[in-house]
């Protein structure tokens, strides 16, 4: 009986101590509100498992995406060399539209605007300007920044915005666009199609440079289902000697 009482007492003590366990917050004095059993338990087991490690893993996964978002926003706020006339500080049409897009951002535009530093595309390196090319490019970049500031000042905004212009030298973003460009230009040619060949298996033109196999079943008497009977016109078809809808 005594042994059973001791076991029950130990179980009660353990239950009361473990029931109060939880994550230990920073700044909590040792033993405050947890008891000796709780302190001993925390020395051997992490009571915050797995939440503590799930949070760390989540942050490790999301951090690279946050950096990508930040870098993408900077590029979106950047005016590149192709936004200016070559070798000049004058904004071209694309540059003016870019600044309009930035100034019209809702709920408010980002006051930080970036500009790509002038490079070889603007002032090529030659033997004559090799000793002063850095100064020439820096001067052109400063003139372009001033052009940006002046143009932004002419755009009406809901509240006045004090823009800050920063210079950096990112790679011009882009991807090869030959295939999308060909598809876009080809869309103007329209879709044309037709059935060629008189056999039961013919080539069906798709208008895209390839062909699909068109399998037709020949009905008794030589007519195809939905087609024209020998010597006559089928449903929606054309009589001999005349062109049907969409025919040539």
Secondary structure, 3 states (H helix, E strand, C coil): CHHHHHHHHHHHHHHHHHHCCCCCCCCCCCCCCCHHHHHHHHHHCCCCCCHHHHHHHHHHHHHHHHHHHHHHHHHHCEECHHHECCCCCCECHHHHHHHHHHHCCCCCCCCEEEEECCCCCCCCCCCCCCCCHHHHHHHHHHHHHHHHHHHHHCCCCCCCCCCEEEEECCCCCCCCCHHHHHHHHHHCCCCCCEEECCCCEEEEECCCCCEEEEECCECCCCCECCCCCCCCCCCCCCCCCCCCCCCC
